[in-house]
Amino acid sequence: MTATDGTAGTAADGTGTALPDAVRHLRELALSAAGAAAVRVAARLGLADALGDAPRTAADLAADVGADPAATLRLLRVLASHGLFTATDDGRWAHTPMSRLLRDDAPLGLRHSVLWATEPWTWQLWPHLEQAVRSGHSVFEDLHGQEFFAYLHAEAPQSAEVFNRAMTQSSRLSGRAIADVLDLAGAEVVADIAGGQGHVLRTLLERHDHLRGVLFDLPEVVAAADPALRPGGALAGRVRLVAGDCRHDVPVRADLYLLKNILEWDDDSTVATLRSIVAAARPGARVMVLENLIDGSPEMRFTTAMDLLLLLNVGGRKHTRQGLLDLMAKADLRVTEVRPVNSYLHLIAATVPG
């Protein structure tokens, strides 16, 4: 029988006494920052790469990464409680599927994504969540005197580089899935709007020889585009790199506009971006929006946590399906399809009216 008062469902605490699951889970949640801090330190130290494929002692790992042996052991215990690394019977440490994702050579690695989610500015923001919830507005500019992305590029270039690498890792996770679901019939030019280093665009161009592409993003981002897309790269002859801010203008003509995980700032900026595309596009051009929907993702802890972080840093949000459809309607886009791409992304297809 299941109770609704949080007292039923128990787990042993090691002393023979049973604690309600609600007590155990709430205590863990209150200290969950320790887990985030621990995985950041593991990524910064390079523990996953130091471990390699054979089990090793905490002392050996500490020596390789330049850390204190006893403190490294304590760190490994925290990580193992979350499924990152596991202790062997002889007291050494081995990889788990999760810890392997922190290796630099992991095909679907998340090391830079972990670093991005735990950058120093994030720790400065979270204590101000109450203020953001009460006001409904970002607190970033109040703390730093400038808007988020301007701050990154001017004051925290290393964090901006982590962001670029994290977005590339995210695109590697989803690039093939996106290429599988995109209907490119009749499209000759694809524009990846705020496309970061252009990994998704590269995937599409490599798969479809007839396509030409445009990578559009801020000047600092375009300058660090995937080497294959830059002058002299393997795909350079089929790509234009265009710098600008999509919230103000999108001076690009294309048959298909791709927007992946960028409509996450305040609603006015989202509508402005979509209207910039509508203004630039020919009638009948297609707009493909790829987003994590709050009411359409099995990864709710990730999506809702990102929703709060977006509130804090840019005053943005993760959208519900209807909320995003309403914003697209304000930009006069005609939505033709909504469907899942994978476990955390949805595709919203639309066309530019005549």
Phi, psi and omega in degrees: 000139182255131178265159179249001183263004177082011182254340181271158184084104187236163177219139180292140180259010178097353181248003184093350178269139180264128177256141175301142178305322182299321178296312182299313183293322181291321177298318179295319181297320181296333180252019185292342174300332178297322178295316179297317179295321182294317181290328175296315181297319178300318179292318181294318181287336186078034182300320183295322177288324179294327181292320182068212186258346181253142178302146181219161178281159176298323181295317179297317179297317180299319179297321182290325185259001178075048182230167178286131184300315183293319180291326177296320177299317179296321177297316181298324178297317178297313181299318181296329179293342177256007178092005175261114186073157178215146180274137176272168182297334182264014173087008175265180184236141183228166180285154166239168176305324180290315183294330178296335179292345177272357179282144179293335181265009180289128181302323179242046187294156181232016185302312182288330175294321176296316180296319180298317182291347184233024178300158183307323181295335179293321181291333177285333184277318189304323178298345182259015182298322179302316179300317181294321179292320179293320185268334185078015185232160175299150174250357188298312184294327176297324183279325190243353175079004176205161182291162195303304186289327174298319178298314182303309186286330182271320189248340184222061183300329178294323177292323176298322178293320175300319178301313180300317180292323178295319179294325176295317177298318178299319180292326177295323179296325188248350187304312181293320179297320178295315180299328180290326187262341183291129174271107184258015180302127178080357181269130175250330180234126177246129178251121177265105187273127188052046188276010177063226181279355171089026183293319179296316178299317178301317180300317180294317181293323179291330182277330185236104185295336184278346186284147165242154187227157172231126174256118184242124178196180178300152184306317182295329182282314180300325180298336180253029181299161176311132182306330180293339183264342183279164178310131183091349180281167185298332183248007187302327182291348182244012186227141167247135175258119185237128181261141177169181180245113187293345177287344183247322185195143175232084184281059186224129172260126180210163176276332182218129178252129182249127178231105184250117175053042176240344182274058189236005178271201180295157186299323180298319179292323177298312179295320179299319178298312181296321178292327176298321178291315179301320181293328183272334189277156172282154176303136180092350176298150183258146178237122181247113180256130178240118185216158169274114180268134182299322182262018181222017184237133172287350180263062188291326180295319177294311186294316181288327175294317176298325178300317179290321179296322177294323175301317183291316191268324181232006184068025184260197184197158160273141190262152160281163178303309183292324179299317179290321178299321179296319180292322178294324177295324178297333178270007178068025174273144180256106182286132181247342185196144170226125179204155180288146175261315177207203187288348184224357180241144171241146175257126174245110183264138181215166176233154177276128183291162178284000000 
